[in-house]
Amino acid sequence: MPSVRIVSFLCMILLPIRVEATEAPPTTVAGPVDKPTGALREQVWWVPVEVSASPTPLLLETTLFRPKGNGPFPLMVLNHGSPRDAAARRAETRYKWSAQSRWLVERGFAVALPMRRGYAQSQGAWAEDYGACDNPNYVRGGLGAADDIAATVRYFANQPFIDRTKIVLMGHSAGAFGSIAAASRPLEGLLGVINFAGGRGSRGPNDVCRGDRLVKAMETFGATSKVPTIWLYATNDLYFGPKLANQMVEAYRTAGGKAQFVTLPEYGKDGHLAFTAAATMPQWTPQVGAFLDTLSPR
């Protein structure tokens, strides 16, 4: 027990130092940091998001990939998940998912991967709190993520190389849940959503805080969503297993949401991570490619 208290004390001391060190420098301004590099024209951008508690927009650390040429290109906003350990959020580095992004760029998309508030070097406090495990408000948490996702869409939609009428959201885990939440509100140019293993509230293998509340949140989002979605969950997902995943999609559909459900095969010890592995891409690119074709975003 003394060792636990010592570790807890050290965490309380070190965490604020880590957060301050990873905050974006005060001189950072919205826009690109440097010129595009490499075959995918990789570029870091600072994306502004307006928050009522801040007198000036906060900035999200964002990776952008895009095809050669001047466009305009359809936009894919690809959204990351969230670690179970709250202290790990700031320790994350910006997501690239290079193989997955390359596949999207080859289909003609500009791909933006924003780090939401509270993650990596993005400014601002974590905005996705859903409350206590025994009384979670998943709608609130999802809409907190949706605010940053929608801000990213609106910012890039105003760039000359983006076709603002052809926007698609794609996400993994908490990022997929936030994408579904974002689609529940009006978002100009949005054509559809790709949900890889979306959800919130997992605190351990096959242990979700009030799964019934998560199902109810999907029902809430489905009631106001106007765009088609595709949901992909592995059979051995240890965050949101097959039973819960099917309950979520059925609630979403019953409320009026449009959803295609795809069951992916087992992946490793935890299928929740299937999307993050380049090796699994042949298992989902045919279905997602066909879904994108129905949206005609090219």
C-alpha positions in Angstrom: 0.0 0.0 0.0 2.8 2.6 0.7 4.1 2.0 -2.8 0.7 2.8 -4.2 0.5 6.1 -2.3 4.0 7.0 -3.5 3.0 6.4 -7.2 -0.2 8.3 -6.8 1.7 11.3 -5.3 4.3 11.2 -8.1 1.5 11.2 -10.7 -0.1 14.2 -9.1 3.2 16.0 -9.3 4.2 15.0 -12.8 0.9 15.3 -14.6 0.6 19.1 -14.6 4.2 19.3 -15.8 3.5 17.0 -18.7 0.4 18.9 -19.7 2.2 22.3 -19.7 5.1 20.8 -21.7 2.8 19.5 -24.4 0.5 22.5 -24.8 0.9 24.3 -28.1 3.4 27.3 -27.9 1.6 30.6 -27.3 2.9 31.9 -30.7 1.2 29.2 -32.7 -1.4 30.5 -35.1 -4.0 28.7 -37.2 -2.9 27.2 -40.4 -0.1 25.0 -41.8 3.2 24.7 -40.0 5.3 23.9 -43.0 5.2 22.7 -46.6 3.8 19.3 -47.6 6.4 16.5 -47.6 6.5 13.0 -49.0 4.3 11.0 -51.3 1.2 11.7 -49.2 2.1 15.4 -48.9 2.1 15.2 -45.1 1.6 18.5 -43.4 0.9 19.6 -39.8 -1.8 22.2 -39.3 -3.2 24.1 -36.3 -7.0 24.0 -36.6 -9.0 26.6 -34.6 -12.0 25.6 -32.4 -14.1 28.2 -30.7 -14.9 27.5 -27.1 -17.2 29.6 -24.9 -14.8 29.5 -22.0 -11.9 30.9 -24.1 -11.7 34.5 -25.4 -9.7 33.2 -28.5 -10.0 30.0 -30.5 -8.1 27.0 -29.2 -5.9 25.2 -31.6 -6.0 21.5 -32.5 -2.8 19.7 -33.7 -3.8 18.1 -37.0 -2.1 16.0 -39.6 -3.2 16.5 -43.2 -2.5 14.2 -46.1 -3.7 15.0 -49.7 -3.3 13.8 -53.3 -1.1 15.6 -55.8 -2.6 18.6 -57.5 -4.6 21.6 -56.4 -8.0 19.8 -55.9 -10.6 20.5 -54.9 -10.6 17.2 -53.1 -13.3 15.5 -51.0 -12.4 15.6 -47.3 -12.1 12.7 -44.9 -11.8 13.7 -41.2 -10.3 10.6 -39.5 -10.8 10.6 -35.7 -8.8 8.9 -33.0 -9.9 6.9 -30.0 -9.2 7.6 -26.3 -7.0 5.5 -23.9 -8.6 4.1 -20.8 -5.9 5.8 -18.7 -6.7 9.5 -18.5 -3.1 10.4 -17.9 -2.1 8.9 -21.2 -4.2 11.3 -23.3 -1.5 14.1 -23.2 1.2 11.6 -23.8 -0.1 10.6 -27.2 1.5 11.8 -30.3 -0.4 12.8 -33.4 -2.1 10.0 -35.2 -1.1 9.3 -38.8 -2.4 5.8 -39.6 -0.3 6.0 -42.7 -1.5 2.9 -44.5 -5.2 3.7 -44.0 -4.6 7.3 -44.9 -2.7 6.3 -48.1 -5.7 4.1 -49.1 -8.0 7.1 -48.7 -5.6 9.5 -50.5 -5.4 7.0 -53.4 -9.2 7.3 -53.6 -8.9 11.0 -54.0 -9.4 12.2 -50.4 -7.6 14.9 -48.5 -7.4 13.3 -45.0 -7.3 15.4 -41.8 -6.5 13.7 -38.5 -7.2 16.1 -35.7 -6.0 15.6 -32.1 -9.0 16.7 -30.1 -8.7 19.0 -27.0 -6.9 17.3 -24.2 -4.8 15.0 -26.4 -1.2 15.4 -27.6 -0.3 19.0 -28.2 -3.8 20.3 -28.9 -4.8 23.3 -26.7 -7.5 23.2 -24.1 -8.9 20.8 -21.5 -10.4 17.4 -22.3 -14.0 18.1 -23.5 -15.4 14.6 -23.6 -16.2 13.9 -20.0 -19.3 11.7 -19.6 -19.4 11.6 -15.8 -19.3 8.8 -13.3 -19.3 5.2 -14.3 -22.6 4.5 -12.5 -24.3 7.5 -14.1 -22.7 8.3 -17.4 -23.9 11.0 -19.8 -22.6 9.6 -23.1 -24.5 12.1 -25.2 -22.6 14.9 -23.5 -19.3 13.2 -24.0 -20.0 12.4 -27.6 -21.0 15.9 -28.4 -17.9 17.2 -26.7 -15.8 15.2 -29.3 -18.2 16.3 -32.0 -17.5 20.0 -31.4 -13.8 19.4 -32.3 -14.7 17.2 -35.3 -17.2 19.7 -36.7 -14.7 22.6 -36.2 -12.1 20.6 -38.2 -14.7 20.1 -41.0 -15.6 23.7 -41.1 -12.0 24.9 -41.1 -10.8 22.7 -43.9 -14.1 23.3 -45.9 -12.9 26.9 -46.3 -9.6 25.9 -47.8 -9.4 26.2 -51.6 -8.1 22.7 -52.1 -11.3 21.1 -50.4 -14.6 20.4 -52.0 -16.9 21.6 -49.2 -19.9 19.6 -50.6 -18.1 16.3 -50.2 -17.3 15.6 -46.5 -17.0 12.2 -44.9 -16.3 11.3 -41.2 -14.4 8.2 -40.2 -13.3 7.2 -36.7 -12.1 4.5 -34.4 -13.6 3.8 -30.9 -14.2 7.2 -29.1 -13.4 8.9 -32.4 -16.1 6.9 -34.2 -18.5 7.6 -31.4 -17.7 11.3 -31.8 -18.2 11.1 -35.5 -21.7 9.5 -35.0 -22.5 12.3 -32.6 -21.3 15.0 -35.0 -23.6 13.6 -37.7 -26.5 14.0 -35.4 -26.3 17.8 -35.8 -26.4 19.8 -39.1 -23.0 19.8 -40.8 -22.8 21.3 -44.2 -21.5 19.0 -46.9 -21.5 15.8 -44.8 -22.2 12.8 -46.9 -21.7 9.9 -44.5 -19.9 8.3 -41.5 -17.7 5.3 -41.1 -17.8 3.9 -37.6 -15.0 1.5 -36.6 -15.8 0.0 -33.2 -17.4 3.1 -31.9 -18.4 3.6 -28.2 -17.4 5.0 -24.9 -17.2 3.9 -21.3 -15.0 0.8 -21.5 -13.0 0.4 -18.3 -11.7 -3.1 -18.9 -12.2 -6.2 -21.1 -16.0 -6.7 -21.6 -16.7 -4.2 -18.9 -18.6 -1.1 -20.0 -20.0 1.5 -17.7 -23.8 1.2 -18.0 -24.0 -0.3 -21.5 -27.7 0.6 -21.5 -26.9 4.3 -21.4 -24.5 3.8 -24.4 -27.3 2.1 -26.4 -29.6 5.0 -25.4 -27.1 7.5 -26.6 -26.9 5.9 -30.0 -30.7 6.0 -30.1 -30.5 9.8 -29.4 -28.0 10.3 -32.2 -29.9 8.2 -34.7 -33.1 10.3 -34.2 -31.6 13.3 -35.8 -28.9 11.9 -38.2 -29.7 12.4 -41.9 -26.7 10.7 -43.5 -25.9 7.0 -44.2 -23.4 5.3 -41.9 -21.5 2.0 -41.9 -20.5 0.3 -38.6 -17.7 -2.2 -38.4 -17.0 -4.3 -35.3 -14.8 -7.4 -34.8 -16.2 -10.6 -33.3 -13.7 -10.5 -30.5 -13.9 -6.8 -29.7 -13.2 -6.6 -25.9 -14.4 -3.0 -25.6 -17.8 -3.3 -27.3 -18.6 -6.9 -27.9 -21.0 -8.3 -30.5 -24.1 -8.2 -28.2 -23.6 -4.6 -27.2 -22.6 -3.5 -30.8 -25.8 -5.0 -32.2 -27.9 -3.4 -29.5 -26.3 0.0 -30.4 -26.9 -0.3 -34.1 -30.5 -1.5 -33.7 -31.3 1.4 -31.4 -29.7 3.8 -33.9 -31.8 2.3 -36.7 -35.0 2.2 -34.7 -34.7 5.9 -34.0 -34.4 6.6 -37.7 -30.7 6.4 -38.3 -29.4 4.8 -41.5 -26.8 2.1 -40.7 -25.1 -0.8 -42.4 -23.5 -3.2 -40.0 -20.4 -5.3 -40.9 -19.0 -8.0 -38.7 -15.3 -8.3 -39.0 -13.4 -11.5 -38.2 -11.3 -12.0 -35.0 -8.1 -10.0 -34.7 -5.4 -10.9 -32.3 -6.3 -10.9 -28.6 -8.7 -7.9 -28.9 -10.5 -7.1 -32.1 -11.2 -3.6 -31.0 -7.7 -2.8 -32.4 -8.4 -4.3 -35.8 -8.7 -0.9 -37.6 -5.3 0.3 -36.3 -3.4 -2.6 -38.0 -2.5 -2.2 -41.6 -2.6 -6.0 -42.0 -6.4 -6.1 -41.5 -7.2 -3.6 -44.3 -8.1 -6.3 -46.8 -10.9 -7.3 -44.4 -12.6 -4.0 -44.5 -11.6 -2.0 -47.5 -14.0 -3.7 -49.9 -17.0 -2.9 -47.7 -15.9 0.6 -46.9 -14.9 1.2 -50.6 -18.4 0.1 -51.7 -19.9 2.4 -49.1 -17.9 5.3 -50.3 -19.0 4.6 -53.9 -22.6 4.9 -52.9 -21.8 8.4 -51.5 -20.0 9.4 -54.8 -17.5 11.6 -53.1 -14.9 11.6 -55.8 
